[in-house]
Each structure stands twice: as structure tokens, then as C-alpha cells.
């Protein structure tokens, strides 16, 4: 089966338009027609009904089958091409959360000069999403945050980087800004702002309010860290955040929480990837060394 014929068919099957398909590939319309005829002859079937009922083309049942599988085949070929390209060009992948990973890169990057030109950052805002990408093998390694000190997953190598106590962040005008520490009883009636579902902070916040017997806290949820901090700095609402997300933020005062929950930051690596290149393995090893040797500046 001619691969280019399959490429033409896949586009034609999605558009059901010979002219548009020919224009897309900068070829003549007869070239698309001939490709379709070759496929139909080889597969001994009619793939597209060309009776032009109501001037519309329609896929036959066998055409639907070929569309489904040709899409899978072409996606696989694209993946193969990308992996071969990355191998030849020694590309390394690094799962990167700007809000967390960005805090450590000033220390790590000067020691990664061998890899810096070959590094491809896979960026996500949510640690939960990034963890899932690493677990599935779509990203080989990443720095993420978590509500647990260790993961119960044999496919993941976890290298602890840092742990922080969660805190409340308030405007200087908020009465709580004068306190050296707050307890759950101090904030029973307060309004909170926190990150929404899908973020580790939301899960930590929910567990903390339950364990602290804060009954149905009035909470505004947002996907944007800067939005949460802006609200806290301009109102009397309390932002529930880890230090790493609020560093160097003017207009906010950190208020420690008694028996505060912890936020764990780790490097995680998928140990079971069969297609990891030698260069990626070198990068993984170097990242482990840097994380194990990490000392806050």
C-alpha cells in the first residue's frame, strides 16, 4: 500500500472534497482520484460513494474503517518521525511547571549547559496533570508538587527536592497580618481564595479544612495563581498557598498556620520507558544529581 495514497485518502475522507484535498497537497485533482482508485483496487472495495447524490460525497462503511485506521497509522508515523528526529538531534524532554520548576532553574541551568540547546520543555500548570503525563510515559521526567511525601507507584522514581508548610497570605490591612501564627479557630468565619480542582493545592486545602473542623468554608476558587494573590492583596480574603508560589510578592503578608499541612516538591522519572534515548538517560541522571545536591540559596 502506497503511504502517500493513504495520506491523500485520509484528508479526502475528512473533507469529502477532491478540489480542497488537491489544493491542500499542491497536486492536481486527478492525482487524488488516482490515489483513491489504487486503494480501492488494492482493497477490493469502494471507499467513497461518488454518485454525487445531492452533490455530496459520502464514505462507505469500508471507507469509515480505512479512515479510522489510516488516522492511527499516520499518527504513529508522525510519532516515529519525531522520535527519530529527536534521537538524531539528541533532544531531551523536561516536564516543566513555571510556577514550581522556574524557582529552581536559576540553580540548575548553569549546570545543564551540555543539554541546554537540546532541551524541550513540556509545560503544564497543574502538578496532577504533569504527574499523569510522566506516569503514562508521555514525559520522561518532571519537577512537580504533591500533597504526599511519596508515591505508591513502582513505575515512578521519586527524588525529594523540597518540602514547605502551607500558609495563609493576607493584605497588610487584614487583622490577621499582625498574628505570628493562626489556629483553625481563629479563621472559622473567614473567606478563603484557593486554587481550583485539578491542582494539588485544592486537595491540600480540602483535607486541611476537614481535619481542622472548618465547617463548609466560604471559598472562592480560581485556576490562576496571580488572580488568587491579587484578590488576597486587595480584599480581606485569605489565600491558601505554599511559599514557592508567592515568593517576592509585594502587598501580601505570610501568616503561619498551626499544624500546617505540607507541600512536597520532587523530581519524578518514569523508570519503565523502553524508548528512552541514551542522551535522555544522561539528562535524567544529571537531574537526579542536581536535585540530590540541591541547597537553597
N, C-alpha and C positions, 0 to 999 in steps of 0.2 A: 504494500500500500504506500503510495506516494505521500510523504508528510505534508508537502505544500498543498496537495489536493485536500487534505484533511483541514489544513488551516483555512483555505478558501471556503470549504463546506461549513465549518464552524461559524464563520462570520455570516455566511449566506443564510444559514438556518436560524440565526438570531434576528437578522434584519428582514429576511424574506424579500430581498430586493437585489436583483442582479446588478443593476446600474450602480447602486450605492456600494456594493461589495467591490465591484471593479474599480471604482474611484478610490476606495479605501486603500487598495493594494497597488494603485497606479498601473493597472493592467487593462487589457481590453475585455469587454463583456464576453466575447466568445471564449476567452481563456477560462473564465469562471464556469461557463456552460460545459466546456470540455472536461474540466476537473470533476464536475458533478457526474457527467456521463461515465467517466472512468471508474469512479467509486461505485456507481450503480451496477456497472458491468461486473466489477470485481466481487461485489457482494450479492449479485444476482437479485436485486430488489429495486423498487422505486423509492427514492428518499424524499423527494419533494413533488407534490402534485402540481403539475404545470398546466392544468386545464384552464387556469385563469378564471375560475368562477367568480363572478363579481370583481374581476380584475385583481384578485388576491391569490398569492401563492400560499400553500399550506404544507406543513410537514406531515408525512405519513407516519404510521406507527414505527416503522423501521427507521425513519428519519429522526424521530424523537430519541430512539435508542442510540443512534450514532451521535446525535448532538450531546447527549449525556456523557457518553464515554469519550468522545473527542475532546470535550471540555476538560475532563480529568486527565487525559493523555497530554494535552497541550500545557496544562498547569504543571504536570510532572516534568515535562521537558523544560519549561521555564525554570523550575527549581533546580534541575540538573545543571543547566547552563549557568545559573547564578552560583551554585556551589563550585563548579569547575573554575569559573572566573575568580571566585574568592580564593580558591586554593592556589591558582597560578599567581595571583597578586598578593597572596599572604594577608588576606583580610581577617581581622579578629572582631568578634562581636562582644559588646558590653551592654547589659541591661542597665539603664540609667534613669534614676528619678531625680529631676533637677532639684527638688526640694530637699532631698537627702544626700544623694551622691555628690551634688555640687559642693557640699560642705567639705568633702574630703579630697576632691580633685586637686586643689592647690598643693596638697602634700604629695599626692600620688603621681600626678602628671610629670613632674620633673624626673621621676624615677622610671617612667614608662616611655622614654624617648625612642627606644627601639621599635615600639609599637604605635606611637602616636600618629604617624602618617597612614597607618593601615587600620586604624580603629574605626569601627562603625557603631555609633550609639543607637540603641533601640530604646526610645524614650516612652515612658508611661508616667502618669501622675500617681497612680494607685499601687501600693506595695502588694495588695492582694492580686491585682491583675498581673503584675510582674512575676510574682511567685508562681502563678499558674502557667505563664509563658515558659519559665525555666523548668517547671515540672514536666511540661509536655514536650520539652526539647526544642522549642521554637527560639529560645535564647539560651546560650550555654552558661552564662553566669551573670549575676547582678548584685547590687547592693540594695537591700530593702529594709523596711521596718516591720516589726511584728509585736503582737501582744503576748507572745510566749517566748521563753528563752531558747527553746529547741524544738525542731520539727520532727514529728514521728513519721518520717518518710525516708526509706532506705535509699531512694534514688537521689537524694539531695545531700551534698556535703555542705555543712554549715560552719562558717568561721566567724565567731563573735567579733564584732568591731567596737561597739559601744553600747552602753545602756544609760537611759536617762529616766528621771522621775517626771511624770506628768505634772503640770502646774496650771494655775489659773492666771490669765493675763487680763489686766483691767486698766482703765484710764487712770491717770494720776488723781482725777477728781473723785473717783469711786472711793467710798469709805473703807473698802477692803484693802485699798492700796497702802494703808497705814499699818496693816497687820503683818506680823512676822511669820505667821502661819495660820491657816484656817482649818476648821474641822467641818464635818458634814453638817453638824447642827447650825453652824454659822451661815450656811448658804441654802437652807431648805426652801426659802421663798424667792431665791434669786432667779434671774433669767439667764440662760446659757446660749452660747453660739458654738457649734461644733461642726466638724466635717460630716458629710452625709454618708449613707450606706454605701459600702464598697471600699471605704477607707478604713485602715486599721484603727485610726483614732476614734471613729464612731463606735467600733466594737469595744474598745477600751472604755469609752465614756459610758456606754450602756451597762457594762459589767460593774463599773465603779459606782454608778448611781444606785444600782440594785444592791450591791454589797454594803453601801453606805446608808441604805434605807431612805434615800431621797425619793420620795413618792411622786411619780409622774412629773419629772422636772419639765418646766416650760423651756423648750429648746428650739432655737432656730438652726436649721441645718443648711449647709451650703457646700458646693463642690470646690469652691475657690478658697484657698488659704488666705490670700490677701483680702478677700471680701470679709472673712470672719474676723481678721485682725482689725480691719478698718471699722467694722461695726463695734468691736470692743473698745477701740480707742475714742470713738465719738459718742458712745452711749454708756449706760451703766450695766450693760450685759457682760457676762464673764466668758472669755474664750478659753476653752479647754484644749491645751496644746502641749506638745513636747518642745523643749528648748530649741532643738535643731531647726524647727520651722519658724521660730520667732527671733532668731539671733539678729542683733543690730536693728531692731525695730523701734524707732523713736515713738514716743507717745503712749507707751504701754509699760506697766509695772508688773513684774513677776511676783505672784503670791503663792508661796509653797502650800501644798496640801498635806495635812497629817495623814500618815499611812498611804501616801500617794502610790497609784499604780505605776508600773514601769513600762517603758517603751524600749524594745530591744532592736538594735541595728546590727545586721550581719551581712557578710558576703555569702551568697549561696551559689552552688555549682551543680549542674546536672552531671552525675557520675556515669550515667549509662548511655551517653551519646556515642553511637558507633561511627558516625561520620565526622568526628572532631578532627580537624587537621593538626599537624604537628605544631604549626605556628600558634594555633589557638590553645593547644595544650601548654605551650611555653608561656603564653599570656596568662592563662589560668594559674599556673604555678607561680608566676611573678606576683599576681594579685594576692594570692594566699600569703606570700612572704611579706608583702607590704601591709596587709591587714593584721597579720600576727605581730608585726613590729610597730604598729601604729601607736603613736603617742601624741595626745592633743597638744597643739602649740599654744 
